[in-house]
Amino acid sequence: MKFFVFGGGLGNQLFQYSYYRYLKKKYPSERILGIYPDSLKAHNGIEIDKWFDIELPPTSYLYNKLGILLYRVNRFLYNHGYRLLFCNRVYPQSMKHFFQWGDWQDYSIIKQINIFEFRSELPIGKENMEFLKKMETCNSISVHIRRGDYLKTDLIHIYGGICTSKYYREAIKFMEQEVEEPFFFFFSDDCLYVETEFADIRNKIIISHNRDDRSFFDMYLMAHAKNMILANSTFSCWAAYLNRTAKIIITPDRWVNTDFSKLEALPNEWIKIRV
């Protein structure tokens, strides 16, 4: 029996579920239980099974409490540079560790699994349906701008200074050269910034109504754009993975400022702008 920890927002959960399915495929006889920490509540809870046609790993009250305790101990050890207990945070060649905890952001695994389909009866809503029709009838380009939590003191040194105005200007200029009559759909948690910083772009719409437990629908809409400009965000990345028809996808060449800045999440065919 193994424990598998889920955490973070929707993008991280999708990476984690992909890796869980990879392990199930590689070790079909292994029993894997899901661990769902209370910290998930800060990100709308565990929500992948709400929007996607998937089945989460089983759990029980007792196993979940035990797993959460072990998760908290290992998180403390990890944050203070100590050796972890019974825990794996790298891709295993075996399942000798019974506690799997990580982000698992690797496109080679995504390609092998490829199991995500949107649920057939999503509560899309009238406004999103109108935007979806507009995106399908023009040369749509989604532009994802994440600021919000990235500007906080504990995160800005990791994620800040990457997707700057300069990055977006360069990406938009490239799209204007490559796409005939482009129309930009901006998705952001800071619409005032978008309105101010990109006021000169006339052929645009700023989508701002999908908040909190409906933020998934930004991902859903971006996944239907004909071209995409991404932020350094797993949410942004998964919108691109789920987009089956996008012709041009632009991303920064790095996502973080720390030592683990080399990511395996970016397909070779995506256009990478140096930042």
Phi and psi in degrees as GROMACS dihedral restraints (atoms count N, CA, C in turn):
[ dihedral_restraints ]
;  ai    aj    ak    al  type     phi  dphi    fc
    3     4     5     6     1  -127.2    20    10
    4     5     6     7     1   153.3    20    10
    6     7     8     9     1  -105.7    20    10
    7     8     9    10     1   138.6    20    10
    9    10    11    12     1  -128.2    20    10
   10    11    12    13     1   120.1    20    10
   12    13    14    15     1   -91.9    20    10
   13    14    15    16     1   132.8    20    10
   15    16    17    18     1  -106.4    20    10
   16    17    18    19     1   143.9    20    10
   18    19    20    21     1  -165.8    20    10
   19    20    21    22     1   167.2    20    10
   21    22    23    24     1    82.5    20    10
   22    23    24    25     1  -166.0    20    10
   24    25    26    27     1   -86.2    20    10
   25    26    27    28     1  -168.7    20    10
   27    28    29    30     1   -60.0    20    10
   28    29    30    31     1   -43.1    20    10
   30    31    32    33     1   -60.9    20    10
   31    32    33    34     1   -46.1    20    10
   33    34    35    36     1   -63.5    20    10
   34    35    36    37     1   -40.4    20    10
   36    37    38    39     1   -62.1    20    10
   37    38    39    40     1   -36.9    20    10
   39    40    41    42     1   -66.7    20    10
   40    41    42    43     1   -41.5    20    10
   42    43    44    45     1   -61.4    20    10
   43    44    45    46     1   -45.0    20    10
   45    46    47    48     1   -64.2    20    10
   46    47    48    49     1   -42.7    20    10
   48    49    50    51     1   -65.2    20    10
   49    50    51    52     1   -37.7    20    10
   51    52    53    54     1   -59.0    20    10
   52    53    54    55     1   -42.9    20    10
   54    55    56    57     1   -69.9    20    10
   55    56    57    58     1   -36.7    20    10
   57    58    59    60     1   -58.7    20    10
   58    59    60    61     1   -45.6    20    10
   60    61    62    63     1   -66.1    20    10
   61    62    63    64     1   -34.5    20    10
   63    64    65    66     1   -61.6    20    10
   64    65    66    67     1   -44.6    20    10
   66    67    68    69     1   -64.9    20    10
   67    68    69    70     1   -39.7    20    10
   69    70    71    72     1   -63.4    20    10
   70    71    72    73     1   -35.5    20    10
   72    73    74    75     1   -72.5    20    10
   73    74    75    76     1   -39.6    20    10
   75    76    77    78     1   -76.6    20    10
   76    77    78    79     1   -33.6    20    10
   78    79    80    81     1  -126.7    20    10
   79    80    81    82     1    71.6    20    10
   81    82    83    84     1   -62.9    20    10
   82    83    84    85     1   -24.6    20    10
   84    85    86    87     1   -87.8    20    10
   85    86    87    88     1    -7.0    20    10
   87    88    89    90     1   -80.8    20    10
   88    89    90    91     1   133.2    20    10
   90    91    92    93     1   -87.5    20    10
   91    92    93    94     1   122.9    20    10
   93    94    95    96     1  -121.0    20    10
   94    95    96    97     1   124.0    20    10
   96    97    98    99     1  -104.6    20    10
   97    98    99   100     1   141.3    20    10
   99   100   101   102     1   -82.3    20    10
  100   101   102   103     1   141.3    20    10
  102   103   104   105     1  -117.9    20    10
  103   104   105   106     1   127.4    20    10
  105   106   107   108     1  -124.7    20    10
  106   107   108   109     1    89.2    20    10
  108   109   110   111     1   -63.8    20    10
  109   110   111   112     1   158.3    20    10
  111   112   113   114     1   -62.2    20    10
  112   113   114   115     1   -24.7    20    10
  114   115   116   117     1   -62.6    20    10
  115   116   117   118     1   -17.0    20    10
  117   118   119   120     1   -61.4    20    10
  118   119   120   121     1   -25.8    20    10
  120   121   122   123     1   -62.6    20    10
  121   122   123   124     1   -24.5    20    10
  123   124   125   126     1   -71.0    20    10
  124   125   126   127     1   -12.9    20    10
  126   127   128   129     1  -125.9    20    10
  127   128   129   130     1    44.2    20    10
  129   130   131   132     1    67.1    20    10
  130   131   132   133     1    17.3    20    10
  132   133   134   135     1    73.6    20    10
  133   134   135   136     1  -170.6    20    10
  135   136   137   138     1   -77.5    20    10
  136   137   138   139     1   118.3    20    10
  138   139   140   141     1  -128.4    20    10
  139   140   141   142     1    -0.5    20    10
  141   142   143   144     1   -64.3    20    10
  142   143   144   145     1   -34.5    20    10
  144   145   146   147     1   -76.3    20    10
  145   146   147   148     1   -11.6    20    10
  147   148   149   150     1   -76.6    20    10
  148   149   150   151     1   -34.8    20    10
  150   151   152   153     1  -107.4    20    10
  151   152   153   154     1   -20.4    20    10
  153   154   155   156     1  -122.2    20    10
  154   155   156   157     1   151.0    20    10
  156   157   158   159     1   -83.2    20    10
  157   158   159   160     1    75.4    20    10
  159   160   161   162     1  -135.2    20    10
  160   161   162   163     1   167.5    20    10
  162   163   164   165     1  -121.7    20    10
  163   164   165   166     1   118.3    20    10
  165   166   167   168     1   -69.6    20    10
  166   167   168   169     1   153.9    20    10
  168   169   170   171     1   -62.9    20    10
  169   170   171   172     1   143.9    20    10
  171   172   173   174     1   -69.3    20    10
  172   173   174   175     1   162.7    20    10
  174   175   176   177     1  -151.9    20    10
  175   176   177   178     1  -179.5    20    10
  177   178   179   180     1  -145.2    20    10
  178   179   180   181     1   164.6    20    10
  180   181   182   183     1   -57.6    20    10
  181   182   183   184     1   -47.3    20    10
  183   184   185   186     1   -66.6    20    10
  184   185   186   187     1   -48.6    20    10
  186   187   188   189     1   -64.0    20    10
  187   188   189   190     1   -38.2    20    10
  189   190   191   192     1   -64.9    20    10
  190   191   192   193     1   -42.3    20    10
  192   193   194   195     1   -64.3    20    10
  193   194   195   196     1   -42.6    20    10
  195   196   197   198     1   -63.4    20    10
  196   197   198   199     1   -43.6    20    10
  198   199   200   201     1   -64.6    20    10
  199   200   201   202     1   -39.8    20    10
  201   202   203   204     1   -64.0    20    10
  202   203   204   205     1   -40.6    20    10
  204   205   206   207     1   -60.9    20    10
  205   206   207   208     1   -46.7    20    10
  207   208   209   210     1   -65.2    20    10
  208   209   210   211     1   -36.9    20    10
  210   211   212   213     1   -61.0    20    10
  211   212   213   214     1   -45.7    20    10
  213   214   215   216     1   -64.8    20    10
  214   215   216   217     1   -40.0    20    10
  216   217   218   219     1   -62.9    20    10
  217   218   219   220     1   -47.1    20    10
  219   220   221   222     1   -68.3    20    10
  220   221   222   223     1   -34.0    20    10
  222   223   224   225     1   -63.9    20    10
  223   224   225   226     1   -41.7    20    10
  225   226   227   228     1   -61.9    20    10
  226   227   228   229     1   -47.5    20    10
  228   229   230   231     1   -61.5    20    10
  229   230   231   232     1   -42.8    20    10
  231   232   233   234     1   -63.4    20    10
  232   233   234   235     1   -44.9    20    10
  234   235   236   237     1   -66.3    20    10
  235   236   237   238     1   -21.9    20    10
  237   238   239   240     1  -108.7    20    10
  238   239   240   241     1    11.1    20    10
  240   241   242   243     1    77.7    20    10
  241   242   243   244     1    18.9    20    10
  243   244   245   246     1   -94.0    20    10
  244   245   246   247     1   164.2    20    10
  246   247   248   249     1   -69.4    20    10
  247   248   249   250     1   139.1    20    10
  249   250   251   252     1   -82.0    20    10
  250   251   252   253     1   157.4    20    10
  252   253   254   255     1   -97.6    20    10
  253   254   255   256     1   116.9    20    10
  255   256   257   258     1    53.5    20    10
  256   257   258   259     1    29.2    20    10
  258   259   260   261     1  -125.7    20    10
  259   260   261   262     1   139.8    20    10
  261   262   263   264     1  -114.8    20    10
  262   263   264   265     1   127.8    20    10
  264   265   266   267     1  -121.7    20    10
  265   266   267   268     1    13.7    20    10
  267   268   269   270     1  -127.0    20    10
  268   269   270   271     1   165.1    20    10
  270   271   272   273     1   -67.0    20    10
  271   272   273   274     1   120.8    20    10
  273   274   275   276     1   -82.6    20    10
  274   275   276   277     1   144.7    20    10
  276   277   278   279     1   -88.1    20    10
  277   278   279   280     1   -12.6    20    10
  279   280   281   282     1  -145.6    20    10
  280   281   282   283     1   173.7    20    10
  282   283   284   285     1  -106.2    20    10
  283   284   285   286     1    35.9    20    10
  285   286   287   288     1   -67.0    20    10
  286   287   288   289     1   -30.9    20    10
  288   289   290   291     1   -81.2    20    10
  289   290   291   292     1   131.2    20    10
  291   292   293   294     1   -92.3    20    10
  292   293   294   295     1     0.7    20    10
  294   295   296   297     1  -124.0    20    10
  295   296   297   298     1   110.9    20    10
  297   298   299   300     1  -104.4    20    10
  298   299   300   301     1   116.5    20    10
  300   301   302   303     1  -141.1    20    10
  301   302   303   304     1   117.9    20    10
  303   304   305   306     1   179.6    20    10
  304   305   306   307     1  -177.0    20    10
  306   307   308   309     1   -96.2    20    10
  307   308   309   310     1   -33.8    20    10
  309   310   311   312     1    56.3    20    10
  310   311   312   313     1    52.6    20    10
  312   313   314   315     1   -94.0    20    10
  313   314   315   316     1    88.0    20    10
  315   316   317   318     1  -140.7    20    10
  316   317   318   319     1   116.4    20    10
  318   319   320   321     1   -67.1    20    10
  319   320   321   322     1   -28.2    20    10
  321   322   323   324     1   -62.4    20    10
  322   323   324   325     1   -31.3    20    10
  324   325   326   327     1   -75.9    20    10
  325   326   327   328     1   -40.9    20    10
  327   328   329   330     1   -57.0    20    10
  328   329   330   331     1   -43.0    20    10
  330   331   332   333     1   -62.8    20    10
  331   332   333   334     1   -36.8    20    10
  333   334   335   336     1   -71.2    20    10
  334   335   336   337     1   -34.3    20    10
  336   337   338   339     1   -88.1    20    10
  337   338   339   340     1   -64.7    20    10
  339   340   341   342     1    47.6    20    10
  340   341   342   343     1    57.2    20    10
  342   343   344   345     1  -116.5    20    10
  343   344   345   346     1     5.4    20    10
  345   346   347   348     1   -91.0    20    10
  346   347   348   349     1   125.0    20    10
  348   349   350   351     1  -130.3    20    10
  349   350   351   352     1   136.2    20    10
  351   352   353   354     1   -61.2    20    10
  352   353   354   355     1   145.0    20    10
  354   355   356   357     1   -61.3    20    10
  355   356   357   358     1   146.2    20    10
  357   358   359   360     1   -71.7    20    10
  358   359   360   361     1   -28.6    20    10
  360   361   362   363     1  -118.9    20    10
  361   362   363   364     1    71.2    20    10
  363   364   365   366     1   -84.8    20    10
  364   365   366   367     1   142.3    20    10
  366   367   368   369     1   -78.5    20    10
  367   368   369   370     1    69.5    20    10
  369   370   371   372     1   -64.2    20    10
  370   371   372   373     1   -43.1    20    10
  372   373   374   375     1    90.6    20    10
  373   374   375   376     1   154.6    20    10
  375   376   377   378     1   -62.4    20    10
  376   377   378   379     1   -44.3    20    10
  378   379   380   381     1   -64.2    20    10
  379   380   381   382     1   -44.2    20    10
  381   382   383   384     1   -66.1    20    10
  382   383   384   385     1   -35.3    20    10
  384   385   386   387     1   -63.3    20    10
  385   386   387   388     1   -38.3    20    10
  387   388   389   390     1   -65.9    20    10
  388   389   390   391     1   -42.0    20    10
  390   391   392   393     1   -65.3    20    10
  391   392   393   394     1   -39.0    20    10
  393   394   395   396     1   -61.7    20    10
  394   395   396   397     1   -43.8    20    10
  396   397   398   399     1   -63.5    20    10
  397   398   399   400     1   -40.8    20    10
  399   400   401   402     1   -62.5    20    10
  400   401   402   403     1   -43.0    20    10
  402   403   404   405     1   -64.3    20    10
  403   404   405   406     1   -32.8    20    10
  405   406   407   408     1   -79.1    20    10
  406   407   408   409     1   -18.8    20    10
  408   409   410   411     1  -106.8    20    10
  409   410   411   412     1     4.1    20    10
  411   412   413   414     1  -134.4    20    10
  412   413   414   415     1   175.4    20    10
  414   415   416   417     1   -83.0    20    10
  415   416   417   418     1    76.0    20    10
  417   418   419   420     1   -74.4    20    10
  418   419   420   421     1   141.3    20    10
  420   421   422   423     1  -131.7    20    10
  421   422   423   424     1   115.0    20    10
  423   424   425   426     1   -82.6    20    10
  424   425   426   427     1   139.6    20    10
  426   427   428   429     1  -126.7    20    10
  427   428   429   430     1   112.1    20    10
  429   430   431   432     1  -100.2    20    10
  430   431   432   433     1   122.2    20    10
  432   433   434   435     1  -123.4    20    10
  433   434   435   436     1   113.7    20    10
  435   436   437   438     1  -108.5    20    10
  436   437   438   439     1   122.6    20    10
  438   439   440   441     1  -122.4    20    10
  439   440   441   442     1   -89.8    20    10
  441   442   443   444     1    31.0    20    10
  442   443   444   445     1  -109.5    20    10
  444   445   446   447     1   -66.6    20    10
  445   446   447   448     1   -21.6    20    10
  447   448   449   450     1   -68.0    20    10
  448   449   450   451     1   -17.6    20    10
  450   451   452   453     1   -94.3    20    10
  451   452   453   454     1    -1.6    20    10
  453   454   455   456     1   -73.8    20    10
  454   455   456   457     1   153.8    20    10
  456   457   458   459     1   -54.9    20    10
  457   458   459   460     1   -40.0    20    10
  459   460   461   462     1   -81.0    20    10
  460   461   462   463     1    -7.6    20    10
  462   463   464   465     1  -119.6    20    10
  463   464   465   466     1   -22.2    20    10
  465   466   467   468     1   -63.2    20    10
  466   467   468   469     1   -32.1    20    10
  468   469   470   471     1   -71.6    20    10
  469   470   471   472     1   -18.3    20    10
  471   472   473   474     1   -90.9    20    10
  472   473   474   475     1   -48.4    20    10
  474   475   476   477     1  -108.7    20    10
  475   476   477   478     1   -14.6    20    10
  477   478   479   480     1   -73.7    20    10
  478   479   480   481     1   158.3    20    10
  480   481   482   483     1    72.5    20    10
  481   482   483   484     1    14.6    20    10
  483   484   485   486     1  -104.4    20    10
  484   485   486   487     1   -64.2    20    10
  486   487   488   489     1   -88.3    20    10
  487   488   489   490     1    72.8    20    10
  489   490   491   492     1   -85.3    20    10
  490   491   492   493     1   174.7    20    10
  492   493   494   495     1   -57.8    20    10
  493   494   495   496     1   -37.8    20    10
  495   496   497   498     1   -60.5    20    10
  496   497   498   499     1   -43.3    20    10
  498   499   500   501     1   -59.8    20    10
  499   500   501   502     1   -48.7    20    10
  501   502   503   504     1   -66.9    20    10
  502   503   504   505     1   -37.7    20    10
  504   505   506   507     1   -62.6    20    10
  505   506   507   508     1   -42.0    20    10
  507   508   509   510     1   -65.8    20    10
  508   509   510   511     1   -41.3    20    10
  510   511   512   513     1   -66.6    20    10
  511   512   513   514     1   -42.5    20    10
  513   514   515   516     1   -64.6    20    10
  514   515   516   517     1   -41.3    20    10
  516   517   518   519     1   -60.7    20    10
  517   518   519   520     1   -42.2    20    10
  519   520   521   522     1   -61.2    20    10
  520   521   522   523     1   -44.7    20    10
  522   523   524   525     1   -63.2    20    10
  523   524   525   526     1   -40.9    20    10
  525   526   527   528     1   -64.4    20    10
  526   527   528   529     1   -28.3    20    10
  528   529   530   531     1   -80.6    20    10
  529   530   531   532     1   -29.3    20    10
  531   532   533   534     1  -100.7    20    10
  532   533   534   535     1   -23.1    20    10
  534   535   536   537     1  -114.2    20    10
  535   536   537   538     1   128.1    20    10
  537   538   539   540     1   -75.8    20    10
  538   539   540   541     1   128.9    20    10
  540   541   542   543     1    47.6    20    10
  541   542   543   544     1    61.1    20    10
  543   544   545   546     1   -70.3    20    10
  544   545   546   547     1   147.9    20    10
  546   547   548   549     1  -129.0    20    10
  547   548   549   550     1   124.7    20    10
  549   550   551   552     1   -98.3    20    10
  550   551   552   553     1   131.4    20    10
  552   553   554   555     1  -112.5    20    10
  553   554   555   556     1   107.9    20    10
  555   556   557   558     1   -89.0    20    10
  556   557   558   559     1   131.0    20    10
  558   559   560   561     1  -120.5    20    10
  559   560   561   562     1   121.7    20    10
  561   562   563   564     1  -156.7    20    10
  562   563   564   565     1   154.2    20    10
  564   565   566   567     1   -92.2    20    10
  565   566   567   568     1     7.9    20    10
  567   568   569   570     1  -140.7    20    10
  568   569   570   571     1    76.4    20    10
  570   571   572   573     1   -68.6    20    10
  571   572   573   574     1   -29.1    20    10
  573   574   575   576     1   -63.2    20    10
  574   575   576   577     1   -40.2    20    10
  576   577   578   579     1   -60.8    20    10
  577   578   579   580     1   -44.6    20    10
  579   580   581   582     1   -63.4    20    10
  580   581   582   583     1   -45.6    20    10
  582   583   584   585     1   -60.3    20    10
  583   584   585   586     1   -38.5    20    10
  585   586   587   588     1   -79.1    20    10
  586   587   588   589     1   -48.6    20    10
  588   589   590   591     1   -72.7    20    10
  589   590   591   592     1   -30.0    20    10
  591   592   593   594     1  -121.7    20    10
  592   593   594   595     1    35.3    20    10
  594   595   596   597     1   -63.1    20    10
  595   596   597   598     1   -26.3    20    10
  597   598   599   600     1   -76.5    20    10
  598   599   600   601     1   -14.0    20    10
  600   601   602   603     1   -86.3    20    10
  601   602   603   604     1   111.3    20    10
  603   604   605   606     1   -85.2    20    10
  604   605   606   607     1   -38.7    20    10
  606   607   608   609     1   -83.1    20    10
  607   608   609   610     1    70.0    20    10
  609   610   611   612     1  -147.9    20    10
  610   611   612   613     1   159.1    20    10
  612   613   614   615     1  -132.6    20    10
  613   614   615   616     1   137.2    20    10
  615   616   617   618     1  -104.5    20    10
  616   617   618   619     1   117.7    20    10
  618   619   620   621     1   -98.1    20    10
  619   620   621   622     1   118.0    20    10
  621   622   623   624     1  -131.6    20    10
  622   623   624   625     1     2.1    20    10
  624   625   626   627     1   -92.4    20    10
  625   626   627   628     1   -13.4    20    10
  627   628   629   630     1   -86.8    20    10
  628   629   630   631     1    92.0    20    10
  630   631   632   633     1  -115.8    20    10
  631   632   633   634     1   160.5    20    10
  633   634   635   636     1    52.2    20    10
  634   635   636   637     1  -119.9    20    10
  636   637   638   639     1   -76.3    20    10
  637   638   639   640     1     1.9    20    10
  639   640   641   642     1  -112.3    20    10
  640   641   642   643     1    11.3    20    10
  642   643   644   645     1   -63.8    20    10
  643   644   645   646     1   -22.8    20    10
  645   646   647   648     1   -50.9    20    10
  646   647   648   649     1   -33.7    20    10
  648   649   650   651     1   -70.3    20    10
  649   650   651   652     1   -17.5    20    10
  651   652   653   654     1   -65.5    20    10
  652   653   654   655     1   -44.1    20    10
  654   655   656   657     1   -60.7    20    10
  655   656   657   658     1   -43.1    20    10
  657   658   659   660     1   -61.0    20    10
  658   659   660   661     1   -46.0    20    10
  660   661   662   663     1   -66.8    20    10
  661   662   663   664     1   -45.2    20    10
  663   664   665   666     1   -59.8    20    10
  664   665   666   667     1   -33.6    20    10
  666   667   668   669     1   -68.2    20    10
  667   668   669   670     1    -8.2    20    10
  669   670   671   672     1  -110.6    20    10
  670   671   672   673     1     4.7    20    10
  672   673   674   675     1   -73.9    20    10
  673   674   675   676     1   153.0    20    10
  675   676   677   678     1   -82.6    20    10
  676   677   678   679     1   -19.4    20    10
  678   679   680   681     1  -148.1    20    10
  679   680   681   682     1   159.5    20    10
  681   682   683   684     1  -143.3    20    10
  682   683   684   685     1   141.3    20    10
  684   685   686   687     1  -118.0    20    10
  685   686   687   688     1   118.7    20    10
  687   688   689   690     1   -97.9    20    10
  688   689   690   691     1   156.7    20    10
  690   691   692   693     1   -95.5    20    10
  691   692   693   694     1   170.5    20    10
  693   694   695   696     1   -82.4    20    10
  694   695   696   697     1    73.2    20    10
  696   697   698   699     1  -148.3    20    10
  697   698   699   700     1   138.2    20    10
  699   700   701   702     1   -66.0    20    10
  700   701   702   703     1   -29.9    20    10
  702   703   704   705     1   -60.8    20    10
  703   704   705   706     1   -46.4    20    10
  705   706   707   708     1   -63.5    20    10
  706   707   708   709     1   -44.1    20    10
  708   709   710   711     1   -60.8    20    10
  709   710   711   712     1   -42.4    20    10
  711   712   713   714     1   -72.4    20    10
  712   713   714   715     1   -30.4    20    10
  714   715   716   717     1   -58.8    20    10
  715   716   717   718     1   -38.2    20    10
  717   718   719   720     1   -72.4    20    10
  718   719   720   721     1   -43.0    20    10
  720   721   722   723     1   -56.7    20    10
  721   722   723   724     1   -39.8    20    10
  723   724   725   726     1   -80.1    20    10
  724   725   726   727     1   -11.5    20    10
  726   727   728   729     1   -83.3    20    10
  727   728   729   730     1   111.9    20    10
  729   730   731   732     1   -87.2    20    10
  730   731   732   733     1   -10.8    20    10
  732   733   734   735     1  -124.7    20    10
  733   734   735   736     1    -4.1    20    10
  735   736   737   738     1   -59.6    20    10
  736   737   738   739     1   134.3    20    10
  738   739   740   741     1   -87.7    20    10
  739   740   741   742     1   -41.9    20    10
  741   742   743   744     1  -125.4    20    10
  742   743   744   745     1   126.7    20    10
  744   745   746   747     1  -126.2    20    10
  745   746   747   748     1   122.2    20    10
  747   748   749   750     1  -112.3    20    10
  748   749   750   751     1   136.4    20    10
  750   751   752   753     1  -141.3    20    10
  751   752   753   754     1   154.3    20    10
  753   754   755   756     1   -66.5    20    10
  754   755   756   757     1   151.8    20    10
  756   757   758   759     1   -76.5    20    10
  757   758   759   760     1   -10.8    20    10
  759   760   761   762     1  -141.6    20    10
  760   761   762   763     1   155.4    20    10
  762   763   764   765     1  -112.1    20    10
  763   764   765   766     1   -19.9    20    10
  765   766   767   768     1  -137.8    20    10
  766   767   768   769     1   165.7    20    10
  768   769   770   771     1  -101.5    20    10
  769   770   771   772     1     4.6    20    10
  771   772   773   774     1   -98.4    20    10
  772   773   774   775     1  -176.8    20    10
  774   775   776   777     1   -64.7    20    10
  775   776   777   778     1   -23.1    20    10
  777   778   779   780     1   -94.2    20    10
  778   779   780   781     1    35.8    20    10
  780   781   782   783     1   -73.7    20    10
  781   782   783   784     1   -12.7    20    10
  783   784   785   786     1   -80.7    20    10
  784   785   786   787     1   115.1    20    10
  786   787   788   789     1  -105.5    20    10
  787   788   789   790     1   146.4    20    10
  789   790   791   792     1  -101.6    20    10
  790   791   792   793     1    12.1    20    10
  792   793   794   795     1   -89.9    20    10
  793   794   795   796     1   -10.6    20    10
  795   796   797   798     1  -101.2    20    10
  796   797   798   799     1   116.2    20    10
  798   799   800   801     1   -61.1    20    10
  799   800   801   802     1   150.7    20    10
  801   802   803   804     1   -62.0    20    10
  802   803   804   805     1   -30.4    20    10
  804   805   806   807     1   -77.7    20    10
  805   806   807   808     1   -12.0    20    10
  807   808   809   810     1   -71.6    20    10
  808   809   810   811     1   143.6    20    10
  810   811   812   813     1   -83.3    20    10
  811   812   813   814     1   125.3    20    10
  813   814   815   816     1  -110.3    20    10
  814   815   816   817     1   122.1    20    10
  816   817   818   819     1   -94.1    20    10
  817   818   819   820     1   129.2    20    10
  819   820   821   822     1   -71.1    20    10
  820   821   822   823     1   129.1    20    10
